[in-house]
Amino acid sequence: MSSITLTINSKEVTVPAGTTVLDAARGAGYFIPTFCHDPDIPGYGGCWMCVVEVTGVRALVASCCAEATHGMVVDSDTQAD
C-alpha cells in the first residue's frame, strides 16, 4: 500500500493512502474532538465537531470525512477570533 505525507500542526506525518485527516491526527498524537464519529459508519460527518483548517481550502473541513492527501497542511489547534 502506498503512503502519503502531510503536515499537521507543523508536524510532518506519513500515513497510508486513504487515511482520514482525523485518523492521521490521532496517529500523530493530536486530539480532535468528535461526537458522531463511528468507525463502523465512515464518512457521516453530521456533527462538524471535528473541523480543522486546511491550507488552501476556504471552509473548515470535517476531519472524519476528509481523506488526507500528499502535501496537505492541516491546523487543528488554531484560536477562534
PDB file of N, CA, C and O in Angstrom:
ATOM      1  N   MET A   1       0.852  -1.183   0.000  1.00  0.00           N
ATOM      2  CA  MET A   1       0.000   0.000   0.000  1.00  0.00           C
ATOM      3  C   MET A   1       0.891   1.236   0.000  1.00  0.00           C
ATOM      4  O   MET A   1       1.917   1.269   0.680  1.00  0.00           O
ATOM      5  N   SER A   2       0.503   2.235  -0.751  1.00  0.00           N
ATOM      6  CA  SER A   2       1.298   3.461  -0.817  1.00  0.00           C
ATOM      7  C   SER A   2       1.015   4.346   0.399  1.00  0.00           C
ATOM      8  O   SER A   2       0.008   4.185   1.089  1.00  0.00           O
ATOM      9  N   SER A   3       1.925   5.273   0.634  1.00  0.00           N
ATOM     10  CA  SER A   3       1.753   6.186   1.757  1.00  0.00           C
ATOM     11  C   SER A   3       1.841   7.621   1.264  1.00  0.00           C
ATOM     12  O   SER A   3       2.376   7.890   0.189  1.00  0.00           O
ATOM     13  N   ILE A   4       1.311   8.533   2.061  1.00  0.00           N
ATOM     14  CA  ILE A   4       1.347   9.952   1.747  1.00  0.00           C
ATOM     15  C   ILE A   4       1.890  10.694   2.967  1.00  0.00           C
ATOM     16  O   ILE A   4       1.825  10.195   4.090  1.00  0.00           O
ATOM     17  N   THR A   5       2.423  11.887   2.732  1.00  0.00           N
ATOM     18  CA  THR A   5       2.953  12.699   3.814  1.00  0.00           C
ATOM     19  C   THR A   5       2.209  14.026   3.829  1.00  0.00           C
ATOM     20  O   THR A   5       2.062  14.680   2.797  1.00  0.00           O
ATOM     21  N   LEU A   6       1.745  14.413   4.996  1.00  0.00           N
ATOM     22  CA  LEU A   6       1.069  15.682   5.184  1.00  0.00           C
ATOM     23  C   LEU A   6       1.625  16.344   6.426  1.00  0.00           C
ATOM     24  O   LEU A   6       2.398  15.733   7.163  1.00  0.00           O
ATOM     25  N   THR A   7       1.244  17.579   6.663  1.00  0.00           N
ATOM     26  CA  THR A   7       1.697  18.311   7.840  1.00  0.00           C
ATOM     27  C   THR A   7       0.492  18.630   8.707  1.00  0.00           C
ATOM     28  O   THR A   7      -0.485  19.218   8.241  1.00  0.00           O
ATOM     29  N   ILE A   8       0.568  18.237   9.968  1.00  0.00           N
ATOM     30  CA  ILE A   8      -0.496  18.527  10.923  1.00  0.00           C
ATOM     31  C   ILE A   8       0.114  19.314  12.067  1.00  0.00           C
ATOM     32  O   ILE A   8       1.026  18.837  12.742  1.00  0.00           O
ATOM     33  N   ASN A   9      -0.391  20.522  12.284  1.00  0.00           N
ATOM     34  CA  ASN A   9       0.116  21.394  13.355  1.00  0.00           C
ATOM     35  C   ASN A   9       1.642  21.499  13.308  1.00  0.00           C
ATOM     36  O   ASN A   9       2.313  21.378  14.333  1.00  0.00           O
ATOM     37  N   SER A  10       2.169  21.721  12.131  1.00  0.00           N
ATOM     38  CA  SER A  10       3.608  21.895  11.875  1.00  0.00           C
ATOM     39  C   SER A  10       4.430  20.619  12.026  1.00  0.00           C
ATOM     40  O   SER A  10       5.659  20.683  12.007  1.00  0.00           O
ATOM     41  N   LYS A  11       3.794  19.478  12.172  1.00  0.00           N
ATOM     42  CA  LYS A  11       4.494  18.196  12.303  1.00  0.00           C
ATOM     43  C   LYS A  11       4.248  17.366  11.040  1.00  0.00           C
ATOM     44  O   LYS A  11       3.100  17.150  10.651  1.00  0.00           O
ATOM     45  N   GLU A  12       5.318  16.904  10.404  1.00  0.00           N
ATOM     46  CA  GLU A  12       5.182  16.074   9.222  1.00  0.00           C
ATOM     47  C   GLU A  12       4.765  14.667   9.635  1.00  0.00           C
ATOM     48  O   GLU A  12       5.355  14.067  10.534  1.00  0.00           O
ATOM     49  N   VAL A  13       3.741  14.155   8.964  1.00  0.00           N
ATOM     50  CA  VAL A  13       3.151  12.862   9.309  1.00  0.00           C
ATOM     51  C   VAL A  13       3.035  12.030   8.032  1.00  0.00           C
ATOM     52  O   VAL A  13       2.597  12.533   6.998  1.00  0.00           O
ATOM     53  N   THR A  14       3.426  10.760   8.108  1.00  0.00           N
ATOM     54  CA  THR A  14       3.274   9.842   6.981  1.00  0.00           C
ATOM     55  C   THR A  14       2.269   8.767   7.367  1.00  0.00           C
ATOM     56  O   THR A  14       2.396   8.120   8.407  1.00  0.00           O
ATOM     57  N   VAL A  15       1.266   8.587   6.510  1.00  0.00           N
ATOM     58  CA  VAL A  15       0.182   7.635   6.767  1.00  0.00           C
ATOM     59  C   VAL A  15      -0.120   6.865   5.492  1.00  0.00           C
ATOM     60  O   VAL A  15       0.257   7.306   4.406  1.00  0.00           O
ATOM     61  N   PRO A  16      -0.791   5.727   5.600  1.00  0.00           N
ATOM     62  CA  PRO A  16      -1.198   5.004   4.393  1.00  0.00           C
ATOM     63  C   PRO A  16      -2.192   5.832   3.570  1.00  0.00           C
ATOM     64  O   PRO A  16      -3.019   6.547   4.136  1.00  0.00           O
ATOM     65  N   ALA A  17      -2.115   5.739   2.267  1.00  0.00           N
ATOM     66  CA  ALA A  17      -3.085   6.406   1.402  1.00  0.00           C
ATOM     67  C   ALA A  17      -4.487   5.940   1.781  1.00  0.00           C
ATOM     68  O   ALA A  17      -4.690   4.763   2.078  1.00  0.00           O
ATOM     69  N   GLY A  18      -5.448   6.849   1.773  1.00  0.00           N
ATOM     70  CA  GLY A  18      -6.818   6.524   2.145  1.00  0.00           C
ATOM     71  C   GLY A  18      -7.156   6.823   3.591  1.00  0.00           C
ATOM     72  O   GLY A  18      -8.310   6.679   3.992  1.00  0.00           O
ATOM     73  N   THR A  19      -6.177   7.236   4.385  1.00  0.00           N
ATOM     74  CA  THR A  19      -6.390   7.567   5.796  1.00  0.00           C
ATOM     75  C   THR A  19      -7.133   8.899   5.904  1.00  0.00           C
ATOM     76  O   THR A  19      -6.860   9.828   5.143  1.00  0.00           O
ATOM     77  N   THR A  20      -8.062   8.991   6.838  1.00  0.00           N
ATOM     78  CA  THR A  20      -8.738  10.273   7.049  1.00  0.00           C
ATOM     79  C   THR A  20      -7.813  11.223   7.801  1.00  0.00           C
ATOM     80  O   THR A  20      -6.860  10.796   8.454  1.00  0.00           O
ATOM     81  N   VAL A  21      -8.104  12.501   7.702  1.00  0.00           N
ATOM     82  CA  VAL A  21      -7.344  13.503   8.444  1.00  0.00           C
ATOM     83  C   VAL A  21      -7.470  13.234   9.945  1.00  0.00           C
ATOM     84  O   VAL A  21      -6.491  13.371  10.678  1.00  0.00           O
ATOM     85  N   LEU A  22      -8.651  12.857  10.406  1.00  0.00           N
ATOM     86  CA  LEU A  22      -8.858  12.558  11.822  1.00  0.00           C
ATOM     87  C   LEU A  22      -7.941  11.427  12.280  1.00  0.00           C
ATOM     88  O   LEU A  22      -7.281  11.551  13.312  1.00  0.00           O
ATOM     89  N   ASP A  23      -7.893  10.342  11.539  1.00  0.00           N
ATOM     90  CA  ASP A  23      -7.056   9.204  11.924  1.00  0.00           C
ATOM     91  C   ASP A  23      -5.568   9.545  11.835  1.00  0.00           C
ATOM     92  O   ASP A  23      -4.774   9.071  12.648  1.00  0.00           O
ATOM     93  N   ALA A  24      -5.192  10.360  10.860  1.00  0.00           N
ATOM     94  CA  ALA A  24      -3.798  10.787  10.746  1.00  0.00           C
ATOM     95  C   ALA A  24      -3.414  11.630  11.963  1.00  0.00           C
ATOM     96  O   ALA A  24      -2.333  11.461  12.526  1.00  0.00           O
ATOM     97  N   ALA A  25      -4.299  12.531  12.362  1.00  0.00           N
ATOM     98  CA  ALA A  25      -4.029  13.386  13.521  1.00  0.00           C
ATOM     99  C   ALA A  25      -3.958  12.557  14.801  1.00  0.00           C
ATOM    100  O   ALA A  25      -3.067  12.763  15.625  1.00  0.00           O
ATOM    101  N   ARG A  26      -4.871  11.641  14.968  1.00  0.00           N
ATOM    102  CA  ARG A  26      -4.853  10.777  16.164  1.00  0.00           C
ATOM    103  C   ARG A  26      -3.578   9.946  16.200  1.00  0.00           C
ATOM    104  O   ARG A  26      -2.967   9.785  17.256  1.00  0.00           O
ATOM    105  N   GLY A  27      -3.179   9.420  15.052  1.00  0.00           N
ATOM    106  CA  GLY A  27      -1.954   8.633  14.980  1.00  0.00           C
ATOM    107  C   GLY A  27      -0.717   9.438  15.320  1.00  0.00           C
ATOM    108  O   GLY A  27       0.280   8.886  15.785  1.00  0.00           O
ATOM    109  N   ALA A  28      -0.778  10.754  15.088  1.00  0.00           N
ATOM    110  CA  ALA A  28       0.351  11.644  15.391  1.00  0.00           C
ATOM    111  C   ALA A  28       0.286  12.171  16.820  1.00  0.00           C
ATOM    112  O   ALA A  28       1.142  12.950  17.238  1.00  0.00           O
ATOM    113  N   GLY A  29      -0.734  11.746  17.569  1.00  0.00           N
ATOM    114  CA  GLY A  29      -0.848  12.153  18.967  1.00  0.00           C
ATOM    115  C   GLY A  29      -1.673  13.396  19.213  1.00  0.00           C
ATOM    116  O   GLY A  29      -1.648  13.936  20.319  1.00  0.00           O
ATOM    117  N   TYR A  30      -2.409  13.871  18.209  1.00  0.00           N
ATOM    118  CA  TYR A  30      -3.250  15.059  18.372  1.00  0.00           C
ATOM    119  C   TYR A  30      -4.678  14.654  18.702  1.00  0.00           C
ATOM    120  O   TYR A  30      -5.197  13.676  18.165  1.00  0.00           O
ATOM    121  N   PHE A  31      -5.300  15.405  19.582  1.00  0.00           N
ATOM    122  CA  PHE A  31      -6.696  15.167  19.940  1.00  0.00           C
ATOM    123  C   PHE A  31      -7.586  16.104  19.136  1.00  0.00           C
ATOM    124  O   PHE A  31      -7.419  17.323  19.184  1.00  0.00           O
ATOM    125  N   ILE A  32      -8.519  15.539  18.406  1.00  0.00           N
ATOM    126  CA  ILE A  32      -9.559  16.305  17.720  1.00  0.00           C
ATOM    127  C   ILE A  32     -10.878  15.764  18.256  1.00  0.00           C
ATOM    128  O   ILE A  32     -11.156  14.573  18.119  1.00  0.00           O
ATOM    129  N   PRO A  33     -11.698  16.627  18.867  1.00  0.00           N
ATOM    130  CA  PRO A  33     -12.947  16.140  19.444  1.00  0.00           C
ATOM    131  C   PRO A  33     -13.916  15.645  18.374  1.00  0.00           C
ATOM    132  O   PRO A  33     -13.964  16.178  17.265  1.00  0.00           O
ATOM    133  N   THR A  34     -14.681  14.626  18.721  1.00  0.00           N
ATOM    134  CA  THR A  34     -15.708  14.096  17.825  1.00  0.00           C
ATOM    135  C   THR A  34     -16.965  13.822  18.638  1.00  0.00           C
ATOM    136  O   THR A  34     -16.915  13.662  19.858  1.00  0.00           O
ATOM    137  N   PHE A  35     -18.076  13.772  17.947  1.00  0.00           N
ATOM    138  CA  PHE A  35     -19.335  13.409  18.592  1.00  0.00           C
ATOM    139  C   PHE A  35     -20.005  12.278  17.823  1.00  0.00           C
ATOM    140  O   PHE A  35     -20.382  11.260  18.403  1.00  0.00           O
ATOM    141  N   CYS A  36     -20.149  12.462  16.526  1.00  0.00           N
ATOM    142  CA  CYS A  36     -20.881  11.472  15.732  1.00  0.00           C
ATOM    143  C   CYS A  36     -19.979  10.436  15.078  1.00  0.00           C
ATOM    144  O   CYS A  36     -20.476   9.505  14.444  1.00  0.00           O
ATOM    145  N   HIS A  37     -18.659  10.576  15.220  1.00  0.00           N
ATOM    146  CA  HIS A  37     -17.739   9.670  14.529  1.00  0.00           C
ATOM    147  C   HIS A  37     -17.892   8.240  15.024  1.00  0.00           C
ATOM    148  O   HIS A  37     -17.841   7.967  16.223  1.00  0.00           O
ATOM    149  N   ASP A  38     -18.080   7.344  14.076  1.00  0.00           N
ATOM    150  CA  ASP A  38     -18.183   5.912  14.370  1.00  0.00           C
ATOM    151  C   ASP A  38     -17.434   5.176  13.269  1.00  0.00           C
ATOM    152  O   ASP A  38     -17.820   5.267  12.103  1.00  0.00           O
ATOM    153  N   PRO A  39     -16.370   4.448  13.608  1.00  0.00           N
ATOM    154  CA  PRO A  39     -15.599   3.745  12.573  1.00  0.00           C
ATOM    155  C   PRO A  39     -16.445   2.796  11.722  1.00  0.00           C
ATOM    156  O   PRO A  39     -16.070   2.469  10.596  1.00  0.00           O
ATOM    157  N   ASP A  40     -17.586   2.355  12.258  1.00  0.00           N
ATOM    158  CA  ASP A  40     -18.451   1.448  11.501  1.00  0.00           C
ATOM    159  C   ASP A  40     -19.354   2.190  10.517  1.00  0.00           C
ATOM    160  O   ASP A  40     -20.003   1.566   9.677  1.00  0.00           O
ATOM    161  N   ILE A  41     -19.399   3.531  10.621  1.00  0.00           N
ATOM    162  CA  ILE A  41     -20.200   4.346   9.700  1.00  0.00           C
ATOM    163  C   ILE A  41     -19.289   5.434   9.137  1.00  0.00           C
ATOM    164  O   ILE A  41     -19.427   6.602   9.497  1.00  0.00           O
ATOM    165  N   PRO A  42     -18.372   5.065   8.266  1.00  0.00           N
ATOM    166  CA  PRO A  42     -17.413   6.060   7.759  1.00  0.00           C
ATOM    167  C   PRO A  42     -18.078   7.106   6.869  1.00  0.00           C
ATOM    168  O   PRO A  42     -19.025   6.822   6.135  1.00  0.00           O
ATOM    169  N   GLY A  43     -17.553   8.319   6.961  1.00  0.00           N
ATOM    170  CA  GLY A  43     -17.998   9.373   6.067  1.00  0.00           C
ATOM    171  C   GLY A  43     -19.286  10.065   6.428  1.00  0.00           C
ATOM    172  O   GLY A  43     -19.846  10.775   5.592  1.00  0.00           O
ATOM    173  N   TYR A  44     -19.783   9.890   7.641  1.00  0.00           N
ATOM    174  CA  TYR A  44     -21.044  10.532   8.015  1.00  0.00           C
ATOM    175  C   TYR A  44     -20.828  12.026   8.260  1.00  0.00           C
ATOM    176  O   TYR A  44     -21.393  12.844   7.534  1.00  0.00           O
ATOM    177  N   GLY A  45     -20.038  12.405   9.249  1.00  0.00           N
ATOM    178  CA  GLY A  45     -19.665  13.794   9.486  1.00  0.00           C
ATOM    179  C   GLY A  45     -20.808  14.738   9.766  1.00  0.00           C
ATOM    180  O   GLY A  45     -20.749  15.893   9.343  1.00  0.00           O
ATOM    181  N   GLY A  46     -21.826  14.315  10.445  1.00  0.00           N
ATOM    182  CA  GLY A  46     -23.003  15.144  10.671  1.00  0.00           C
ATOM    183  C   GLY A  46     -22.874  16.217  11.728  1.00  0.00           C
ATOM    184  O   GLY A  46     -23.579  17.224  11.661  1.00  0.00           O
ATOM    185  N   CYS A  47     -22.004  16.040  12.698  1.00  0.00           N
ATOM    186  CA  CYS A  47     -21.972  16.997  13.808  1.00  0.00           C
ATOM    187  C   CYS A  47     -21.002  18.157  13.590  1.00  0.00           C
ATOM    188  O   CYS A  47     -21.173  19.218  14.190  1.00  0.00           O
ATOM    189  N   TRP A  48     -20.002  17.979  12.756  1.00  0.00           N
ATOM    190  CA  TRP A  48     -18.995  19.001  12.446  1.00  0.00           C
ATOM    191  C   TRP A  48     -18.196  19.431  13.664  1.00  0.00           C
ATOM    192  O   TRP A  48     -17.666  20.542  13.689  1.00  0.00           O
ATOM    193  N   MET A  49     -18.100  18.585  14.663  1.00  0.00           N
ATOM    194  CA  MET A  49     -17.291  18.900  15.843  1.00  0.00           C
ATOM    195  C   MET A  49     -15.802  18.735  15.545  1.00  0.00           C
ATOM    196  O   MET A  49     -14.971  19.339  16.222  1.00  0.00           O
ATOM    197  N   CYS A  50     -15.458  17.941  14.560  1.00  0.00           N
ATOM    198  CA  CYS A  50     -14.061  17.598  14.273  1.00  0.00           C
ATOM    199  C   CYS A  50     -13.437  18.477  13.195  1.00  0.00           C
ATOM    200  O   CYS A  50     -12.468  18.073  12.553  1.00  0.00           O
ATOM    201  N   VAL A  51     -13.984  19.678  12.992  1.00  0.00           N
ATOM    202  CA  VAL A  51     -13.475  20.512  11.903  1.00  0.00           C
ATOM    203  C   VAL A  51     -12.042  20.972  12.144  1.00  0.00           C
ATOM    204  O   VAL A  51     -11.621  21.202  13.278  1.00  0.00           O
ATOM    205  N   VAL A  52     -11.310  21.098  11.047  1.00  0.00           N
ATOM    206  CA  VAL A  52      -9.929  21.575  11.055  1.00  0.00           C
ATOM    207  C   VAL A  52      -9.771  22.572   9.908  1.00  0.00           C
ATOM    208  O   VAL A  52     -10.604  22.641   9.004  1.00  0.00           O
ATOM    209  N   GLU A  53      -8.694  23.334   9.966  1.00  0.00           N
ATOM    210  CA  GLU A  53      -8.359  24.235   8.866  1.00  0.00           C
ATOM    211  C   GLU A  53      -7.359  23.532   7.960  1.00  0.00           C
ATOM    212  O   GLU A  53      -6.401  22.922   8.436  1.00  0.00           O
ATOM    213  N   VAL A  54      -7.583  23.618   6.662  1.00  0.00           N
ATOM    214  CA  VAL A  54      -6.671  23.057   5.672  1.00  0.00           C
ATOM    215  C   VAL A  54      -6.215  24.210   4.784  1.00  0.00           C
ATOM    216  O   VAL A  54      -7.039  24.916   4.202  1.00  0.00           O
ATOM    217  N   THR A  55      -4.926  24.395   4.684  1.00  0.00           N
ATOM    218  CA  THR A  55      -4.376  25.469   3.864  1.00  0.00           C
ATOM    219  C   THR A  55      -4.860  25.334   2.425  1.00  0.00           C
ATOM    220  O   THR A  55      -4.776  24.265   1.820  1.00  0.00           O
ATOM    221  N   GLY A  56      -5.368  26.446   1.889  1.00  0.00           N
ATOM    222  CA  GLY A  56      -5.860  26.463   0.524  1.00  0.00           C
ATOM    223  C   GLY A  56      -7.333  26.146   0.372  1.00  0.00           C
ATOM    224  O   GLY A  56      -7.878  26.241  -0.728  1.00  0.00           O
ATOM    225  N   VAL A  57      -7.987  25.766   1.470  1.00  0.00           N
ATOM    226  CA  VAL A  57      -9.419  25.466   1.441  1.00  0.00           C
ATOM    227  C   VAL A  57     -10.136  26.592   2.179  1.00  0.00           C
ATOM    228  O   VAL A  57      -9.778  26.919   3.311  1.00  0.00           O
ATOM    229  N   ARG A  58     -11.127  27.176   1.556  1.00  0.00           N
ATOM    230  CA  ARG A  58     -11.797  28.349   2.131  1.00  0.00           C
ATOM    231  C   ARG A  58     -12.645  28.029   3.356  1.00  0.00           C
ATOM    232  O   ARG A  58     -12.754  28.857   4.260  1.00  0.00           O
ATOM    233  N   ALA A  59     -13.237  26.864   3.401  1.00  0.00           N
ATOM    234  CA  ALA A  59     -14.130  26.499   4.507  1.00  0.00           C
ATOM    235  C   ALA A  59     -13.435  25.503   5.430  1.00  0.00           C
ATOM    236  O   ALA A  59     -12.450  24.869   5.051  1.00  0.00           O
ATOM    237  N   LEU A  60     -13.959  25.376   6.637  1.00  0.00           N
ATOM    238  CA  LEU A  60     -13.464  24.355   7.559  1.00  0.00           C
ATOM    239  C   LEU A  60     -13.799  22.977   6.990  1.00  0.00           C
ATOM    240  O   LEU A  60     -14.751  22.823   6.225  1.00  0.00           O
ATOM    241  N   VAL A  61     -13.010  21.989   7.372  1.00  0.00           N
ATOM    242  CA  VAL A  61     -13.135  20.637   6.836  1.00  0.00           C
ATOM    243  C   VAL A  61     -13.433  19.670   7.974  1.00  0.00           C
ATOM    244  O   VAL A  61     -12.764  19.701   9.007  1.00  0.00           O
ATOM    245  N   ALA A  62     -14.432  18.814   7.792  1.00  0.00           N
ATOM    246  CA  ALA A  62     -14.726  17.762   8.771  1.00  0.00           C
ATOM    247  C   ALA A  62     -13.640  16.693   8.646  1.00  0.00           C
ATOM    248  O   ALA A  62     -13.586  15.969   7.652  1.00  0.00           O
ATOM    249  N   SER A  63     -12.783  16.601   9.650  1.00  0.00           N
ATOM    250  CA  SER A  63     -11.615  15.714   9.565  1.00  0.00           C
ATOM    251  C   SER A  63     -11.979  14.239   9.499  1.00  0.00           C
ATOM    252  O   SER A  63     -11.195  13.435   8.996  1.00  0.00           O
ATOM    253  N   CYS A  64     -13.148  13.868   9.997  1.00  0.00           N
ATOM    254  CA  CYS A  64     -13.542  12.453   9.973  1.00  0.00           C
ATOM    255  C   CYS A  64     -13.936  11.987   8.581  1.00  0.00           C
ATOM    256  O   CYS A  64     -13.975  10.786   8.315  1.00  0.00           O
ATOM    257  N   CYS A  65     -14.230  12.931   7.689  1.00  0.00           N
ATOM    258  CA  CYS A  65     -14.654  12.594   6.328  1.00  0.00           C
ATOM    259  C   CYS A  65     -13.596  12.897   5.276  1.00  0.00           C
ATOM    260  O   CYS A  65     -13.628  12.338   4.180  1.00  0.00           O
ATOM    261  N   ALA A  66     -12.666  13.777   5.606  1.00  0.00           N
ATOM    262  CA  ALA A  66     -11.682  14.221   4.620  1.00  0.00           C
ATOM    263  C   ALA A  66     -10.522  13.238   4.532  1.00  0.00           C
ATOM    264  O   ALA A  66      -9.912  12.887   5.541  1.00  0.00           O
ATOM    265  N   GLU A  67     -10.230  12.804   3.323  1.00  0.00           N
ATOM    266  CA  GLU A  67      -9.086  11.931   3.117  1.00  0.00           C
ATOM    267  C   GLU A  67      -7.815  12.771   3.104  1.00  0.00           C
ATOM    268  O   GLU A  67      -7.746  13.797   2.427  1.00  0.00           O
ATOM    269  N   ALA A  68      -6.825  12.334   3.845  1.00  0.00           N
ATOM    270  CA  ALA A  68      -5.534  13.020   3.857  1.00  0.00           C
ATOM    271  C   ALA A  68      -4.890  12.872   2.485  1.00  0.00           C
ATOM    272  O   ALA A  68      -4.924  11.799   1.882  1.00  0.00           O
ATOM    273  N   THR A  69      -4.305  13.962   2.000  1.00  0.00           N
ATOM    274  CA  THR A  69      -3.650  13.935   0.694  1.00  0.00           C
ATOM    275  C   THR A  69      -2.198  14.368   0.842  1.00  0.00           C
ATOM    276  O   THR A  69      -1.836  15.074   1.783  1.00  0.00           O
ATOM    277  N   HIS A  70      -1.384  13.936  -0.095  1.00  0.00           N
ATOM    278  CA  HIS A  70       0.041  14.250  -0.047  1.00  0.00           C
ATOM    279  C   HIS A  70       0.251  15.760  -0.129  1.00  0.00           C
ATOM    280  O   HIS A  70      -0.274  16.420  -1.026  1.00  0.00           O
ATOM    281  N   GLY A  71       1.017  16.294   0.806  1.00  0.00           N
ATOM    282  CA  GLY A  71       1.316  17.711   0.834  1.00  0.00           C
ATOM    283  C   GLY A  71       0.294  18.567   1.560  1.00  0.00           C
ATOM    284  O   GLY A  71       0.494  19.773   1.700  1.00  0.00           O
ATOM    285  N   MET A  72      -0.790  17.974   2.024  1.00  0.00           N
ATOM    286  CA  MET A  72      -1.833  18.714   2.740  1.00  0.00           C
ATOM    287  C   MET A  72      -1.237  19.345   3.994  1.00  0.00           C
ATOM    288  O   MET A  72      -0.395  18.746   4.662  1.00  0.00           O
ATOM    289  N   VAL A  73      -1.684  20.563   4.308  1.00  0.00           N
ATOM    290  CA  VAL A  73      -1.256  21.245   5.532  1.00  0.00           C
ATOM    291  C   VAL A  73      -2.501  21.499   6.371  1.00  0.00           C
ATOM    292  O   VAL A  73      -3.413  22.213   5.953  1.00  0.00           O
ATOM    293  N   VAL A  74      -2.525  20.898   7.572  1.00  0.00           N
ATOM    294  CA  VAL A  74      -3.707  20.927   8.440  1.00  0.00           C
ATOM    295  C   VAL A  74      -3.358  21.613   9.750  1.00  0.00           C
ATOM    296  O   VAL A  74      -2.285  21.386  10.310  1.00  0.00           O
ATOM    297  N   ASP A  75      -4.260  22.449  10.235  1.00  0.00           N
ATOM    298  CA  ASP A  75      -4.153  23.045  11.565  1.00  0.00           C
ATOM    299  C   ASP A  75      -5.389  22.661  12.346  1.00  0.00           C
ATOM    300  O   ASP A  75      -6.514  22.941  11.931  1.00  0.00           O
ATOM    301  N   SER A  76      -5.170  22.012  13.487  1.00  0.00           N
ATOM    302  CA  SER A  76      -6.311  21.608  14.322  1.00  0.00           C
ATOM    303  C   SER A  76      -6.380  22.401  15.621  1.00  0.00           C
ATOM    304  O   SER A  76      -7.306  22.223  16.413  1.00  0.00           O
ATOM    305  N   ASP A  77      -5.407  23.269  15.837  1.00  0.00           N
ATOM    306  CA  ASP A  77      -5.373  23.969  17.132  1.00  0.00           C
ATOM    307  C   ASP A  77      -5.336  25.485  17.004  1.00  0.00           C
ATOM    308  O   ASP A  77      -4.778  26.162  17.868  1.00  0.00           O
ATOM    309  N   THR A  78      -5.921  26.029  15.940  1.00  0.00           N
ATOM    310  CA  THR A  78      -5.951  27.481  15.796  1.00  0.00           C
ATOM    311  C   THR A  78      -6.973  28.091  16.745  1.00  0.00           C
ATOM    312  O   THR A  78      -7.950  27.441  17.117  1.00  0.00           O
ATOM    313  N   GLN A  79      -6.750  29.316  17.128  1.00  0.00           N
ATOM    314  CA  GLN A  79      -7.629  30.013  18.054  1.00  0.00           C
ATOM    315  C   GLN A  79      -8.727  30.740  17.294  1.00  0.00           C
ATOM    316  O   GLN A  79      -8.483  31.297  16.224  1.00  0.00           O
ATOM    317  N   ALA A  80      -9.930  30.736  17.843  1.00  0.00           N
ATOM    318  CA  ALA A  80     -11.046  31.488  17.253  1.00  0.00           C
ATOM    319  C   ALA A  80     -10.858  32.971  17.540  1.00  0.00           C
ATOM    320  O   ALA A  80     -10.324  33.348  18.583  1.00  0.00           O
ATOM    321  N   ASP A  81     -11.295  33.798  16.619  1.00  0.00           N
ATOM    322  CA  ASP A  81     -11.204  35.246  16.823  1.00  0.00           C
ATOM    323  C   ASP A  81     -12.362  35.764  17.625  1.00  0.00           C
ATOM    324  O   ASP A  81     -12.443  36.964  17.889  1.00  0.00           O
TER     325      ASP A  81
END
